[in-house]
Amino acid sequence: MDPPDMLNIPDTTDGYQPVTTGTQWAYHQTLSTGASMDEIMKMNGSHAVINGKTYYAATDKADTVVHTSYFYHGNGSYSIRSEVLGAGTTVEYLYLKDDFPVGQTWTTPITDNGKLAGYPAQIVGKIVKQDTTMAVSSMTFNHVAHTQLQLQYDIGSGAGFETYQLIDFYIAKGAGIIQIDTDAGQPTNLQSHQEIINYKIEK
């Protein structure tokens, strides 16, 4: 077992991602195909040490499918880690660096071995906006950070890493992720919009 990450002390009051037991969020997602689904995430009080970092577990129910997602917060970084349903692959999105200024970028692998679907893959993230106000589902959130992630693959064409998907995260301080917009681009042109519909933060 990996040693615990002593620098990873979750900030349950002022941070962007609460992890207190019982905290929960409800989301509604719509796809450009017309399909939709509901998702409920609830912090279940357990944690796991993965690659030397402590992750806090949430029971994640998307329609009738239940799995576990993991949140990490440490050293200014916020990540969500979960299994790609039906693929047997675990991906991790580093979706926020709260100590980075607007315009600054970061690059991280999308999986532990740096490959996805058999190809080298990475995330290039960027701070788009900081400390804004945003209305979602008739709720107003203050101190919102907007980040954009590029999911990139190197498919061996000689062009190096190329962007195949854009993912925009909106994260409210003290509340967590409030909206995610995804654009897969060509050739599928599949888009999705996921927004928070209610939430409860336990202290």
C-alpha positions in Angstrom: 0.0 0.0 0.0 1.2 3.5 -0.8 2.1 5.8 2.1 -0.4 8.5 2.9 -0.1 11.9 1.4 0.3 14.1 4.6 0.0 17.3 2.5 -3.5 16.3 1.3 -5.6 17.8 4.1 -9.1 18.3 2.7 -10.5 21.8 3.0 -14.2 21.3 3.8 -15.1 25.0 4.4 -13.2 27.2 2.0 -12.1 24.9 -0.8 -13.7 24.2 -4.2 -14.5 20.6 -3.6 -16.2 19.6 -0.2 -15.6 16.0 0.8 -17.4 15.8 4.1 -19.4 12.6 4.7 -23.0 12.9 3.5 -22.4 15.8 1.2 -24.3 15.2 -2.0 -25.0 16.7 -5.5 -27.7 16.0 -8.0 -27.1 16.7 -11.7 -29.0 16.5 -14.9 -27.2 15.8 -18.2 -28.4 16.3 -21.7 -26.7 15.1 -24.9 -26.8 16.6 -28.4 -28.5 13.3 -29.5 -31.5 14.2 -27.3 -30.8 11.7 -24.6 -30.6 12.7 -21.0 -29.9 11.2 -17.6 -29.8 12.1 -13.9 -26.8 11.6 -11.6 -26.5 11.7 -7.8 -23.1 11.8 -6.1 -22.8 11.4 -2.3 -19.6 11.4 -0.3 -19.7 8.0 1.6 -17.0 8.6 4.2 -14.4 6.2 2.8 -11.1 7.0 1.2 -8.3 5.3 -0.6 -4.6 5.9 -1.0 -3.7 5.7 -4.7 -0.3 6.5 -6.0 0.6 8.1 -2.7 -2.4 10.4 -2.7 -5.5 10.3 -0.5 -8.8 10.3 -2.5 -12.2 10.7 -0.9 -15.0 8.4 -2.2 -18.4 9.2 -3.5 -21.2 6.8 -4.4 -22.1 7.8 -7.9 -25.5 6.8 -9.3 -26.1 7.6 -13.0 -29.7 6.6 -13.7 -29.7 3.0 -12.5 -25.9 2.4 -12.7 -24.0 2.7 -9.4 -20.2 3.0 -9.1 -17.6 4.9 -7.0 -15.9 8.1 -8.0 -12.9 9.6 -6.0 -12.1 13.2 -5.3 -8.6 14.5 -4.6 -7.5 17.9 -3.3 -4.0 18.7 -2.5 -1.3 21.2 -3.3 -3.7 23.4 -5.1 -4.9 20.6 -7.4 -8.4 19.2 -7.7 -9.1 15.9 -9.4 -11.9 13.4 -10.0 -11.1 9.8 -10.7 -13.6 7.2 -11.9 -14.0 4.2 -14.1 -15.2 4.5 -17.7 -18.4 2.4 -17.5 -18.2 -0.6 -19.7 -14.5 -0.1 -20.6 -12.7 -1.3 -17.4 -10.5 1.8 -17.6 -10.0 4.3 -14.8 -9.5 7.9 -15.8 -8.5 11.0 -13.8 -9.3 14.6 -14.7 -7.3 17.2 -13.0 -9.9 19.9 -13.4 -8.6 22.8 -11.3 -5.4 24.4 -10.2 -6.7 27.0 -7.8 -3.4 28.8 -7.4 -2.9 29.3 -11.1 -3.7 32.7 -12.7 -6.1 33.1 -15.7 -4.5 31.7 -18.9 -2.0 29.4 -17.2 -2.0 25.7 -18.3 -1.0 22.3 -16.9 -0.5 18.9 -18.4 -1.2 15.6 -16.8 -1.8 12.0 -17.9 -5.4 10.8 -18.2 -4.7 7.3 -16.8 -2.1 5.8 -14.5 -0.1 4.3 -17.4 -0.6 7.3 -19.7 -2.7 5.5 -22.3 -6.3 5.5 -23.2 -7.9 3.2 -25.8 -4.4 1.9 -26.5 -2.9 5.3 -27.3 -0.8 7.8 -25.3 -3.2 10.3 -23.9 -3.0 13.4 -21.7 -5.0 16.3 -20.3 -4.0 19.9 -21.0 -5.9 22.2 -18.6 -6.2 25.9 -18.6 -7.7 28.5 -16.2 -10.3 30.4 -18.3 -11.9 32.6 -15.5 -11.5 33.0 -11.8 -13.8 34.3 -9.1 -16.9 34.9 -11.2 -20.7 34.7 -10.4 -22.8 32.2 -12.3 -26.5 31.2 -12.3 -27.2 27.5 -12.8 -30.7 25.9 -12.4 -32.1 29.0 -10.8 -29.3 29.1 -8.2 -26.6 31.8 -8.1 -23.0 30.8 -7.2 -20.2 33.1 -6.3 -16.5 32.6 -6.5 -16.8 30.3 -9.6 -13.7 29.1 -11.4 -14.0 28.1 -15.1 -11.4 25.7 -16.5 -11.1 24.0 -19.9 -9.5 20.7 -20.4 -8.3 19.3 -23.7 -8.2 15.5 -24.0 -5.4 14.7 -26.3 -4.2 11.5 -28.0 -1.0 10.7 -29.9 -2.3 8.2 -32.5 1.1 7.7 -34.1 0.5 9.8 -37.2 3.7 11.9 -36.6 1.7 15.0 -35.5 2.2 14.3 -31.8 -0.6 14.9 -29.3 -3.8 16.3 -30.9 -7.0 17.4 -29.2 -10.0 15.2 -29.6 -12.3 16.5 -26.9 -12.9 19.8 -25.0 -14.3 19.7 -21.4 -15.3 22.9 -19.6 -15.6 22.7 -15.8 -17.3 25.3 -13.6 -16.5 24.9 -10.0 -18.0 27.1 -7.2 -16.0 27.6 -4.0 -17.6 25.8 -1.1 -20.1 24.0 -3.4 -18.1 21.9 -5.9 -18.6 21.2 -9.5 -21.8 23.0 -10.8 -21.6 22.5 -14.5 -19.6 20.5 -17.1 -19.9 21.0 -20.9 -18.2 18.5 -23.2 -17.6 18.8 -27.0 -16.1 15.7 -28.7 -15.7 17.6 -32.0 -15.3 15.8 -35.3 -16.1 13.2 -36.5 -18.8 12.4 -33.8 -19.6 16.0 -32.9 -21.2 14.7 -29.7 -21.9 17.4 -27.1 -23.1 17.1 -23.5 -24.3 19.6 -20.9 -24.4 18.6 -17.2 -25.7 21.0 -14.6 -26.3 20.9 -10.9 -30.0 20.8 -9.9 -29.6 20.7 -6.1 -27.0 19.9 -3.5 -26.3 19.7 0.2 -23.0 20.4 1.9 -22.4 18.7 5.3 -20.2 20.5 7.7 
